[in-house]
Amino acid sequence: MNVGGISGVGAFSSEALEIKAFRENQQDTVSFADHLKNALNSVDNMQNYSEEAANALAAGKADNIDEVVVAGQKAEVALLLTIQVRNKILDAYNEIMRMQI
């Protein structure tokens, strides 16, 4: 019965090199903070567009009431979603702070 040898440090170091190479290739990816900033900017843009559309409607410059209402609803839903995400993040933070080491 032939039993193969145990691959020791050499196998681990080649795997570590592959992981390092993978991480170096992932430098171009977008971080979570960047995604969060983009999402907040998007919500802000929706809010601004909704406000501009409402002002244009009030000034008589816009004829399509439906578009103004839809823009307002989109901005409201985006804001509510942002608030809920913030609440969940705060809940997670508070839960982590309550953990005992």
C-alpha positions in Angstrom: 0.0 0.0 0.0 1.5 3.3 -1.1 0.6 6.4 0.9 1.4 9.7 -0.7 3.3 12.3 1.2 1.8 15.3 2.9 2.1 18.5 1.0 3.5 20.9 3.5 4.5 24.5 3.4 5.1 24.5 -0.4 1.5 23.9 -1.2 0.4 26.6 1.3 2.8 29.2 -0.1 1.6 28.6 -3.7 -2.0 29.0 -2.5 -1.1 32.2 -0.6 0.6 33.5 -3.8 -2.6 32.8 -5.8 -4.7 34.6 -3.2 -2.3 37.6 -3.2 -2.4 37.7 -7.0 -6.2 37.6 -6.9 -6.4 40.4 -4.4 -4.1 42.5 -6.6 -6.3 42.0 -9.6 -9.3 43.0 -7.5 -8.0 46.5 -6.9 -10.1 47.9 -9.7 -13.4 46.8 -8.0 -15.6 49.2 -6.3 -15.7 49.1 -2.5 -18.8 49.0 -0.3 -18.2 52.6 0.7 -18.2 53.7 -3.0 -21.5 51.8 -3.6 -23.0 53.5 -0.5 -21.9 56.9 -1.7 -23.3 56.3 -5.2 -26.6 55.1 -3.7 -26.9 58.2 -1.5 -26.0 60.5 -4.5 -28.7 58.8 -6.5 -31.3 59.4 -3.8 -30.2 63.0 -3.6 -30.5 63.4 -7.3 -34.0 61.9 -7.2 -35.0 64.4 -4.4 -33.6 67.3 -6.4 -35.3 66.3 -9.6 -38.6 65.8 -7.7 -38.3 69.3 -6.2 -37.4 70.9 -9.6 -40.4 69.1 -11.3 -42.8 70.3 -8.5 -41.5 73.9 -8.8 -41.8 73.8 -12.6 -45.4 72.5 -12.3 -46.2 75.2 -9.8 -44.7 77.9 -12.1 -46.8 76.5 -15.0 -43.7 75.4 -17.0 -44.6 71.7 -16.8 -47.7 70.2 -18.4 -47.4 66.6 -17.4 -48.7 66.2 -13.9 -48.2 62.4 -14.0 -44.4 62.8 -14.5 -44.2 65.1 -11.5 -46.2 62.7 -9.3 -44.1 59.7 -10.3 -40.9 61.6 -9.7 -42.2 62.6 -6.2 -43.2 59.0 -5.4 -39.8 57.6 -6.6 -38.0 60.1 -4.4 -40.1 59.3 -1.4 -39.6 55.5 -1.8 -35.9 56.0 -2.3 -35.7 58.1 0.8 -37.7 55.6 2.9 -35.5 52.8 1.7 -32.4 54.8 2.6 -33.8 55.5 6.1 -34.5 51.7 6.6 -31.0 50.8 5.5 -29.6 53.4 7.9 -31.7 51.9 10.7 -30.5 48.4 9.9 -26.9 49.5 9.9 -27.4 51.2 13.3 -29.1 48.1 14.7 -26.1 46.0 13.5 -23.6 48.5 15.0 -25.5 48.5 18.3 -25.6 44.7 18.3 -21.9 44.5 17.7 -21.3 47.0 20.6 -23.3 44.8 22.9 -21.2 41.7 22.2 -18.9 40.6 25.0 -15.3 39.8 24.1 
